[in-house]
Amino acid sequence: DSGIEFVRENRDEEFFLWLHYFSAHAPYSPVPEFNAKIPSSPYHAEVAHQDHEMGRFIAELETLGLRDNTLVVITADHGEGLLEHGERTHSYFLYDTTMKVPLLMWGLDALPKGLRIDALARNVDIAPTALDLLGHYPLGDIDGVSLTPLLRGETNDLGSVAYGEATRIASTFEMSPLRFVREGRWKYIHKVNPELYDVIADPGELDNKFEAEPVVAKGLRAKLAAMLET
């Protein structure tokens, strides 16, 4: 409701809106209407409710005639384990069940319709991409890059390296946080017993290749160390 009110008030101005939904999150307490639709999973009932609310907001953008000159980006800060790898919620481990999140872009008459990109993209790439698509000056010294070459079909891989961390164990037990780095198909998780996964061939991250691919592991560990230094 607040987001709809905001765009109604600012429809004739250039605006930025960060609309934060928090419903799809533990502890789960879905509204009765959606809990009745998906009684077996309170989490998915919350996701369905959130999807409904985002639909209301986007419908209002179209009603106001803002679709062709407004960029909408939908993403998240984490997924949910739901007992995969033994993780019930999130922030304990670094598997793609929680690290891989949606990234959808909608609106803008020039934005390719129905395009799906398989290349690695990161949350730090969202801001430079949005500014690029909207014709604004780029940001200064940042870690992210614009994803527009992927959107325009100029390349199918930007050669990006992704970083992630899980801090729940660190904050609870005063231990080092878990960290990972991913490049291409390989994902290295730095911990006492390191893990290395080919996330293309093994998307469930069930076959640890750390012992079988020591050169890959060593290279990614070095890139992680370089990241942490800066």
Backbone as CSV, one residue per row, in Angstrom:
resi,resn,N_x,N_y,N_z,CA_x,CA_y,CA_z,C_x,C_y,C_z
1,ASP,0.829,-1.208,0.000,0.000,0.000,0.000,0.860,1.254,0.000
2,SER,1.935,1.247,0.794,2.820,2.418,0.849,3.521,2.636,-0.485
3,GLY,3.922,1.541,-1.136,4.577,1.659,-2.439,3.636,2.215,-3.491
4,ILE,2.404,1.749,-3.497,1.411,2.250,-4.452,1.141,3.730,-4.202
5,GLU,1.019,4.104,-2.948,0.805,5.517,-2.622,1.985,6.369,-3.088
6,PHE,3.194,5.846,-2.926,4.392,6.594,-3.312,4.424,6.853,-4.811
7,VAL,4.167,5.827,-5.622,4.261,6.035,-7.070,3.115,6.908,-7.575
8,ARG,1.974,6.861,-6.920,0.886,7.766,-7.298,1.291,9.221,-7.064
9,GLU,1.970,9.465,-5.966,2.368,10.830,-5.618,3.534,11.324,-6.468
10,ASN,4.375,10.401,-6.945,5.599,10.792,-7.658,5.607,10.389,-9.131
11,ARG,4.471,10.076,-9.692,4.402,9.564,-11.057,4.954,10.545,-12.081
12,ASP,4.929,11.830,-11.777,5.412,12.834,-12.722,6.841,13.263,-12.448
13,GLU,7.483,12.621,-11.468,8.863,12.959,-11.099,9.764,11.745,-11.345
14,GLU,11.070,12.009,-11.443,12.031,10.906,-11.462,12.159,10.389,-10.029
15,PHE,11.954,9.100,-9.831,11.968,8.592,-8.455,12.731,7.281,-8.350
16,PHE,13.192,7.013,-7.136,13.764,5.716,-6.772,12.966,5.192,-5.582
17,LEU,12.547,3.953,-5.653,11.788,3.341,-4.567,12.376,1.978,-4.246
18,TRP,12.742,1.777,-3.004,13.128,0.452,-2.520,11.954,-0.071,-1.715
19,LEU,11.265,-1.056,-2.253,10.067,-1.607,-1.621,10.438,-2.941,-0.988
20,HIS,10.449,-2.964,0.314,10.981,-4.104,1.066,9.846,-4.964,1.605
21,TYR,9.750,-6.191,1.093,8.791,-7.158,1.634,9.532,-8.079,2.594
22,PHE,8.938,-8.328,3.749,9.616,-9.155,4.746,8.795,-10.388,5.113
23,SER,7.704,-10.618,4.372,6.784,-11.680,4.800,7.357,-13.081,4.608
24,ALA,8.108,-13.315,3.526,8.639,-14.661,3.288,9.909,-14.858,4.106
25,HIS,9.739,-15.026,5.405,10.891,-15.068,6.303,10.501,-15.755,7.596
26,ALA,11.451,-16.490,8.168,11.224,-17.110,9.472,11.183,-16.030,10.557
27,PRO,10.373,-16.199,11.584,9.381,-17.265,11.784,8.178,-17.076,10.866
28,TYR,7.670,-18.174,10.321,6.620,-18.109,9.324,5.254,-17.865,9.974
29,SER,4.547,-16.878,9.456,3.196,-16.596,9.944,2.353,-16.076,8.782
30,PRO,2.029,-16.950,7.825,1.282,-16.514,6.651,-0.125,-16.044,7.020
31,VAL,-0.650,-15.122,6.197,-2.019,-14.663,6.422,-2.958,-15.836,6.143
32,PRO,-4.095,-15.892,6.804,-4.982,-17.061,6.696,-5.371,-17.421,5.261
33,GLU,-5.625,-16.406,4.409,-6.056,-16.684,3.039,-5.048,-17.539,2.291
34,PHE,-3.767,-17.232,2.435,-2.749,-17.971,1.701,-2.310,-19.221,2.451
35,ASN,-2.427,-19.212,3.764,-2.142,-20.415,4.535,-3.132,-21.519,4.163
36,ALA,-4.382,-21.136,3.885,-5.399,-22.116,3.492,-5.097,-22.706,2.118
37,LYS,-4.453,-21.913,1.238,-4.128,-22.398,-0.098,-2.947,-23.366,-0.088
38,ILE,-1.982,-23.129,0.805,-0.790,-23.991,0.874,-0.565,-24.371,2.345
39,PRO,-1.449,-25.174,2.906,-1.336,-25.484,4.349,-0.124,-26.321,4.709
40,SER,0.450,-27.027,3.716,1.577,-27.917,4.008,2.893,-27.180,4.169
41,SER,2.965,-25.901,3.752,4.225,-25.154,3.823,3.963,-23.687,4.138
42,PRO,4.075,-23.299,5.390,3.886,-21.888,5.738,4.833,-20.958,4.989
43,TYR,6.051,-21.427,4.709,7.003,-20.595,3.967,6.484,-20.300,2.568
44,HIS,6.040,-21.334,1.855,5.553,-21.115,0.503,4.241,-20.332,0.495
45,ALA,3.460,-20.454,1.553,2.259,-19.625,1.674,2.648,-18.155,1.780
46,GLU,3.730,-17.868,2.503,4.223,-16.489,2.595,4.756,-16.008,1.247
47,VAL,5.462,-16.884,0.517,5.958,-16.516,-0.811,4.780,-16.187,-1.736
48,ALA,3.728,-16.989,-1.692,2.560,-16.755,-2.533,1.901,-15.421,-2.190
49,HIS,1.820,-15.110,-0.917,1.253,-13.818,-0.496,2.111,-12.664,-1.007
50,GLN,3.428,-12.814,-0.887,4.335,-11.768,-1.363,4.206,-11.589,-2.870
51,ASP,4.081,-12.687,-3.608,3.899,-12.624,-5.054,2.616,-11.853,-5.393
52,HIS,1.565,-12.108,-4.637,0.294,-11.407,-4.846,0.457,-9.903,-4.633
53,GLU,1.169,-9.530,-3.569,1.348,-8.113,-3.269,2.212,-7.411,-4.316
54,MET,3.246,-8.085,-4.807,4.063,-7.502,-5.870,3.240,-7.346,-7.143
55,GLY,2.341,-8.299,-7.385,1.456,-8.190,-8.538,0.558,-6.969,-8.449
56,ARG,0.050,-6.663,-7.271,-0.770,-5.457,-7.066,0.035,-4.204,-7.410
57,PHE,1.273,-4.174,-6.966,2.114,-2.999,-7.192,2.423,-2.816,-8.682
58,ILE,2.802,-3.899,-9.360,3.140,-3.807,-10.778,1.904,-3.442,-11.606
59,ALA,0.741,-3.973,-11.206,-0.493,-3.608,-11.907,-0.751,-2.110,-11.797
60,GLU,-0.412,-1.535,-10.653,-0.598,-0.086,-10.479,0.358,0.702,-11.375
61,LEU,1.586,0.230,-11.531,2.517,0.892,-12.442,1.953,0.926,-13.861
62,GLU,1.355,-0.176,-14.273,0.777,-0.224,-15.615,-0.434,0.702,-15.720
63,THR,-1.253,0.720,-14.681,-2.423,1.604,-14.679,-2.011,3.063,-14.796
64,LEU,-0.897,3.411,-14.161,-0.412,4.794,-14.175,0.375,5.113,-15.448
65,GLY,0.548,4.125,-16.320,1.275,4.354,-17.565,2.771,4.495,-17.385
66,LEU,3.322,3.843,-16.353,4.740,3.998,-16.028,5.608,2.840,-16.521
67,ARG,5.003,1.856,-17.147,5.783,0.655,-17.498,6.977,0.968,-18.393
68,ASP,6.770,1.714,-19.459,7.804,1.864,-20.478,9.000,2.696,-20.033
69,ASN,8.847,3.479,-18.971,9.979,4.300,-18.528,10.347,4.041,-17.071
70,THR,9.938,2.885,-16.555,10.271,2.512,-15.176,10.933,1.140,-15.179
71,LEU,12.022,1.010,-14.452,12.701,-0.282,-14.307,12.345,-0.875,-12.956
72,VAL,11.809,-2.073,-12.959,11.508,-2.803,-11.726,12.481,-3.963,-11.612
73,VAL,13.156,-4.059,-10.487,14.087,-5.163,-10.222,13.586,-5.930,-9.009
74,ILE,13.397,-7.218,-9.170,12.959,-8.073,-8.066,14.103,-9.009,-7.702
75,THR,14.496,-8.977,-6.434,15.572,-9.858,-5.989,15.398,-10.146,-4.502
76,ALA,16.364,-10.818,-3.921,16.307,-11.182,-2.505,17.715,-11.230,-1.938
77,ASP,17.811,-11.246,-0.625,19.138,-11.312,-0.001,19.536,-12.744,0.328
78,HIS,18.586,-13.671,0.324,18.918,-15.080,0.567,17.703,-15.943,0.253
79,GLY,17.955,-17.236,0.094,16.877,-18.194,-0.042,16.604,-18.870,1.291
80,GLU,16.011,-20.051,1.251,15.655,-20.751,2.478,16.014,-22.222,2.336
81,GLY,16.679,-22.779,3.353,17.174,-24.146,3.277,16.081,-25.197,3.195
82,LEU,15.034,-25.051,4.019,13.933,-26.017,4.068,14.436,-27.451,4.182
83,LEU,15.474,-27.609,5.015,16.076,-28.889,5.399,17.001,-29.487,4.340
84,GLU,17.201,-28.820,3.186,18.247,-29.287,2.278,19.597,-29.049,2.948
85,HIS,20.478,-30.024,2.863,21.779,-29.988,3.553,21.594,-29.838,5.068
86,GLY,20.420,-30.179,5.567,20.166,-30.115,6.994,19.928,-28.720,7.535
87,GLU,19.809,-27.728,6.646,19.596,-26.343,7.093,18.110,-26.002,6.994
88,ARG,17.502,-25.658,8.112,16.067,-25.391,8.123,15.744,-24.013,7.544
89,THR,16.526,-22.991,7.922,16.210,-21.629,7.467,17.353,-21.090,6.600
90,HIS,18.221,-20.240,7.151,19.292,-19.636,6.356,20.357,-19.059,7.272
91,SER,21.460,-18.632,6.672,22.596,-17.919,7.281,23.552,-18.821,8.067
92,TYR,23.322,-20.153,8.016,24.270,-21.074,8.636,25.270,-21.597,7.604
93,PHE,24.769,-22.006,6.425,25.604,-22.616,5.402,25.628,-21.768,4.138
94,LEU,26.376,-22.242,3.136,26.612,-21.450,1.929,26.197,-22.184,0.649
95,TYR,25.301,-23.133,0.762,24.851,-23.845,-0.424,23.874,-22.981,-1.216
96,ASP,23.689,-23.345,-2.482,22.853,-22.520,-3.348,21.393,-22.492,-2.930
97,THR,20.982,-23.396,-2.048,19.615,-23.333,-1.526,19.347,-21.987,-0.855
98,THR,20.387,-21.376,-0.306,20.207,-20.055,0.308,20.962,-18.947,-0.425
99,MET,22.032,-19.298,-1.151,22.846,-18.273,-1.812,22.302,-17.861,-3.182
100,LYS,21.612,-18.756,-3.868,21.085,-18.440,-5.195,19.709,-17.797,-5.038
101,VAL,19.566,-16.579,-5.545,18.323,-15.829,-5.340,17.748,-15.372,-6.675
102,PRO,16.475,-15.019,-6.703,15.884,-14.501,-7.942,16.505,-13.166,-8.335
103,LEU,16.563,-12.922,-9.629,16.903,-11.596,-10.144,16.099,-11.404,-11.423
104,LEU,15.041,-10.612,-11.326,14.157,-10.361,-12.453,14.109,-8.871,-12.734
105,MET,14.122,-8.507,-14.003,14.004,-7.106,-14.411,12.794,-6.965,-15.326
106,TRP,11.985,-5.951,-15.084,10.709,-5.768,-15.778,10.512,-4.294,-16.089
107,GLY,9.778,-4.030,-17.174,9.484,-2.657,-17.535,10.426,-2.170,-18.626
108,LEU,10.575,-0.865,-18.739,11.433,-0.232,-19.739,11.150,-0.790,-21.141
109,ASP,10.698,0.046,-22.001,10.356,-0.375,-23.356,11.544,-1.041,-24.060
110,ALA,12.775,-0.609,-23.725,13.965,-1.147,-24.398,14.464,-2.454,-23.783
111,LEU,13.903,-2.887,-22.679,14.375,-4.103,-22.006,13.917,-5.337,-22.785
112,PRO,14.824,-6.278,-23.107,14.423,-7.481,-23.852,13.335,-8.244,-23.107
113,LYS,12.316,-8.648,-23.822,11.191,-9.356,-23.201,11.418,-10.862,-23.245
114,GLY,11.173,-11.534,-22.121,11.247,-12.987,-22.065,12.652,-13.559,-22.104
115,LEU,13.655,-12.723,-21.917,15.041,-13.190,-21.983,15.447,-13.840,-20.664
116,ARG,16.082,-14.998,-20.750,16.610,-15.675,-19.559,18.111,-15.840,-19.728
117,ILE,18.868,-15.429,-18.733,20.323,-15.443,-18.808,20.879,-16.444,-17.798
118,ASP,21.769,-17.309,-18.263,22.349,-18.331,-17.392,23.655,-17.886,-16.740
119,ALA,24.231,-16.806,-17.215,25.531,-16.367,-16.705,25.437,-15.942,-15.237
120,LEU,26.570,-16.015,-14.565,26.649,-15.601,-13.173,26.365,-14.110,-13.040
121,ALA,25.458,-13.752,-12.153,25.161,-12.356,-11.826,25.146,-12.223,-10.307
122,ARG,25.471,-11.022,-9.827,25.623,-10.815,-8.387,24.781,-9.624,-7.939
123,ASN,24.453,-9.589,-6.655,23.683,-8.444,-6.152,24.433,-7.127,-6.346
124,VAL,25.765,-7.154,-6.281,26.525,-5.906,-6.452,26.444,-5.384,-7.883
125,ASP,25.941,-6.218,-8.802,25.809,-5.779,-10.197,24.492,-5.052,-10.464
126,ILE,23.574,-5.080,-9.527,22.238,-4.526,-9.777,22.282,-3.010,-9.960
127,ALA,22.938,-2.303,-9.057,22.962,-0.835,-9.141,23.606,-0.345,-10.440
128,PRO,24.809,-0.821,-10.815,25.381,-0.345,-12.075,24.546,-0.725,-13.294
129,THR,23.856,-1.856,-13.240,22.990,-2.254,-14.354,21.801,-1.316,-14.477
130,ALA,21.165,-1.008,-13.346,20.006,-0.111,-13.363,20.393,1.265,-13.897
131,LEU,21.513,1.806,-13.428,21.953,3.121,-13.892,22.256,3.103,-15.385
132,ASP,22.867,2.027,-15.844,23.198,1.900,-17.266,21.925,1.856,-18.121
133,LEU,20.967,1.035,-17.709,19.726,0.895,-18.471,18.928,2.194,-18.506
134,LEU,19.036,2.983,-17.444,18.273,4.225,-17.354,19.033,5.430,-17.896
135,GLY,20.241,5.182,-18.405,21.001,6.263,-19.022,21.633,7.235,-18.051
136,HIS,21.919,6.799,-16.830,22.554,7.657,-15.833,24.071,7.437,-15.832
137,TYR,24.783,8.375,-15.241,26.231,8.223,-15.112,26.542,7.035,-14.204
138,PRO,27.618,6.295,-14.491,27.971,5.153,-13.642,28.475,5.598,-12.277
139,LEU,28.434,4.674,-11.337,28.975,4.940,-10.008,30.504,4.942,-10.079
140,GLY,31.138,5.352,-8.991,32.592,5.437,-8.964,33.246,4.091,-8.710
141,ASP,34.095,4.027,-7.714,34.882,2.836,-7.410,34.005,1.807,-6.705
142,ILE,33.448,0.881,-7.470,32.555,-0.135,-6.905,32.988,-1.525,-7.372
143,ASP,32.445,-2.545,-6.726,32.782,-3.924,-7.067,31.907,-4.476,-8.193
144,GLY,30.711,-3.941,-8.358,29.779,-4.465,-9.343,30.042,-3.954,-10.742
145,VAL,29.460,-4.660,-11.738,29.563,-4.264,-13.139,28.164,-4.297,-13.750
146,SER,27.983,-3.570,-14.835,26.694,-3.572,-15.525,26.494,-4.899,-16.254
147,LEU,25.286,-5.416,-16.155,24.934,-6.669,-16.826,24.368,-6.436,-18.223
148,THR,24.355,-5.179,-18.672,23.726,-4.885,-19.964,24.371,-5.608,-21.152
149,PRO,25.699,-5.896,-21.164,26.222,-6.691,-22.289,25.552,-8.063,-22.405
150,LEU,25.136,-8.633,-21.271,24.407,-9.902,-21.293,23.000,-9.689,-21.840
151,LEU,22.375,-8.585,-21.440,21.007,-8.297,-21.883,20.951,-8.024,-23.378
152,ARG,22.014,-7.433,-23.904,22.047,-7.081,-25.324,22.593,-8.201,-26.203
153,GLY,22.996,-9.308,-25.579,23.514,-10.426,-26.346,24.924,-10.231,-26.848
154,GLU,25.661,-9.269,-26.268,27.026,-9.000,-26.716,28.007,-10.051,-26.209
155,THR,27.653,-10.736,-25.141,28.483,-11.798,-24.575,27.577,-12.717,-23.777
156,ASN,28.033,-13.917,-23.487,27.252,-14.815,-22.634,27.935,-15.062,-21.299
157,ASP,29.013,-14.326,-21.016,29.727,-14.491,-19.744,30.607,-13.268,-19.503
158,LEU,30.430,-12.624,-18.367,31.238,-11.453,-18.030,32.498,-11.818,-17.252
159,GLY,32.693,-13.100,-16.964,33.876,-13.524,-16.226,33.887,-13.049,-14.783
160,SER,32.728,-12.856,-14.198,32.644,-12.333,-12.829,33.018,-13.402,-11.800
161,VAL,33.461,-12.929,-10.658,33.743,-13.790,-9.510,32.814,-13.356,-8.381
162,ALA,32.065,-14.299,-7.833,31.084,-13.979,-6.794,31.595,-14.377,-5.419
163,TYR,31.211,-13.581,-4.433,31.594,-13.834,-3.036,30.334,-13.904,-2.183
164,GLY,30.377,-14.763,-1.176,29.277,-14.825,-0.222,29.781,-15.274,1.130
165,GLU,28.986,-15.014,2.151,29.386,-15.410,3.502,28.159,-15.754,4.341
166,ALA,28.370,-16.550,5.355,27.340,-16.902,6.331,27.890,-16.602,7.715
167,THR,27.169,-15.796,8.458,27.721,-15.281,9.718,27.028,-15.799,10.976
168,ARG,26.002,-16.648,10.820,25.253,-17.083,12.005,26.134,-17.857,12.990
169,ILE,26.950,-18.779,12.466,27.838,-19.538,13.350,28.853,-18.610,14.000
170,ALA,29.351,-17.642,13.228,30.342,-16.704,13.763,29.754,-15.877,14.897
171,SER,28.539,-15.373,14.698,27.926,-14.523,15.723,27.498,-15.318,16.948
172,THR,27.171,-16.597,16.751,26.711,-17.420,17.870,27.867,-17.970,18.683
173,PHE,28.919,-18.420,17.990,30.013,-19.114,18.678,31.340,-18.364,18.610
174,GLU,31.336,-17.129,18.095,32.541,-16.312,17.986,33.615,-17.043,17.177
175,MET,33.190,-17.659,16.089,34.104,-18.344,15.177,34.214,-17.525,13.897
176,SER,35.139,-17.906,13.022,35.258,-17.230,11.737,34.017,-17.507,10.895
177,PRO,33.538,-16.524,10.143,32.383,-16.771,9.271,32.752,-17.716,8.138
178,LEU,31.779,-18.445,7.643,31.995,-19.262,6.452,31.982,-18.348,5.239
179,ARG,32.847,-18.622,4.263,32.930,-17.802,3.062,33.009,-18.704,1.837
180,PHE,32.510,-18.185,0.719,32.666,-18.918,-0.532,33.014,-17.957,-1.652
181,VAL,33.576,-18.523,-2.703,33.847,-17.761,-3.918,33.450,-18.647,-5.090
182,ARG,32.832,-18.029,-6.093,32.428,-18.797,-7.269,32.903,-18.095,-8.539
183,GLU,33.427,-18.910,-9.457,33.822,-18.425,-10.772,33.410,-19.475,-11.797
184,GLY,32.612,-19.069,-12.774,32.146,-20.029,-13.766,31.345,-21.136,-13.113
185,ARG,31.726,-22.359,-13.385,30.980,-23.504,-12.877,31.452,-23.952,-11.491
186,TRP,32.547,-23.360,-11.001,33.146,-23.852,-9.761,32.842,-22.961,-8.568
187,LYS,32.561,-23.597,-7.459,32.261,-22.889,-6.209,33.094,-23.508,-5.084
188,TYR,33.884,-22.662,-4.446,34.768,-23.109,-3.369,34.266,-22.555,-2.042
189,ILE,34.050,-23.433,-1.065,33.618,-23.031,0.274,34.801,-23.201,1.217
190,HIS,35.224,-22.103,1.826,36.403,-22.107,2.695,35.981,-22.390,4.129
191,LYS,36.435,-23.524,4.652,36.122,-23.924,6.023,37.158,-24.947,6.460
192,VAL,37.022,-25.453,7.665,38.000,-26.414,8.180,38.130,-27.608,7.237
193,ASN,37.006,-28.120,6.776,36.997,-29.172,5.761,36.465,-28.554,4.475
194,PRO,37.337,-28.018,3.614,36.887,-27.247,2.453,36.025,-28.071,1.500
195,GLU,35.196,-27.361,0.756,34.323,-28.013,-0.212,34.455,-27.310,-1.560
196,LEU,34.359,-28.086,-2.629,34.438,-27.565,-3.992,33.373,-28.270,-4.824
197,TYR,32.536,-27.476,-5.503,31.444,-28.060,-6.272,31.422,-27.535,-7.693
198,ASP,31.115,-28.434,-8.615,30.794,-28.062,-9.985,29.285,-27.839,-9.993
199,VAL,28.861,-26.589,-9.839,27.438,-26.315,-9.626,26.612,-26.455,-10.898
200,ILE,27.266,-26.608,-12.060,26.535,-26.877,-13.288,26.198,-28.367,-13.379
201,ALA,27.195,-29.215,-13.196,26.982,-30.659,-13.258,26.313,-31.191,-11.993
202,ASP,26.506,-30.491,-10.880,26.021,-30.959,-9.578,25.310,-29.811,-8.860
203,PRO,24.134,-29.379,-9.365,23.455,-28.214,-8.771,23.009,-28.426,-7.331
204,GLY,22.867,-29.677,-6.910,22.493,-29.944,-5.528,23.657,-29.877,-4.564
205,GLU,24.878,-29.686,-5.120,26.099,-29.605,-4.300,26.221,-30.804,-3.359
206,LEU,26.236,-31.971,-3.970,26.312,-33.223,-3.221,27.643,-33.934,-3.386
207,ASP,28.422,-33.569,-4.437,29.670,-34.275,-4.749,30.848,-33.314,-4.558
208,ASN,31.466,-33.374,-3.397,32.584,-32.495,-3.067,33.813,-32.881,-3.887
209,LYS,34.275,-31.976,-4.747,35.403,-32.237,-5.641,36.722,-31.662,-5.114
210,PHE,36.774,-31.309,-3.851,37.968,-30.656,-3.322,39.221,-31.509,-3.491
211,GLU,39.120,-32.785,-3.200,40.284,-33.675,-3.326,40.586,-33.986,-4.794
212,ALA,39.554,-34.054,-5.621,39.742,-34.458,-7.018,40.224,-33.319,-7.911
213,GLU,40.006,-32.077,-7.501,40.363,-30.911,-8.322,41.209,-29.919,-7.507
214,PRO,42.411,-30.332,-7.072,43.214,-29.469,-6.207,43.653,-28.172,-6.889
215,VAL,43.886,-28.182,-8.188,44.322,-26.965,-8.886,43.206,-25.927,-8.899
216,VAL,41.994,-26.370,-9.187,40.842,-25.456,-9.176,40.637,-24.886,-7.775
217,ALA,40.688,-25.756,-6.770,40.485,-25.317,-5.394,41.539,-24.300,-4.972
218,LYS,42.786,-24.566,-5.312,43.873,-23.656,-4.946,43.692,-22.289,-5.607
219,GLY,43.293,-22.290,-6.880,43.102,-21.039,-7.584,41.975,-20.208,-6.993
220,LEU,40.853,-20.845,-6.651,39.731,-20.115,-6.071,40.046,-19.643,-4.653
221,ARG,40.793,-20.456,-3.912,41.190,-20.031,-2.570,42.069,-18.778,-2.649
222,ALA,42.953,-18.712,-3.630,43.802,-17.540,-3.804,42.977,-16.302,-4.158
223,LYS,41.946,-16.494,-4.984,41.085,-15.358,-5.345,40.287,-14.881,-4.135
224,LEU,39.863,-15.800,-3.299,39.160,-15.424,-2.075,40.074,-14.635,-1.158
225,ALA,41.317,-15.086,-1.004,42.283,-14.386,-0.159,42.524,-12.970,-0.678
226,ALA,42.632,-12.827,-1.994,42.838,-11.501,-2.585,41.654,-10.593,-2.329
227,MET,40.434,-11.139,-2.425,39.240,-10.356,-2.132,39.254,-9.839,-0.692
228,LEU,39.585,-10.731,0.227,39.525,-10.372,1.650,40.578,-9.314,1.991
229,GLU,41.688,-9.288,1.264,42.719,-8.290,1.505,42.247,-6.888,1.166
230,THR,41.303,-6.796,0.206,40.819,-5.489,-0.224,39.443,-5.154,0.306
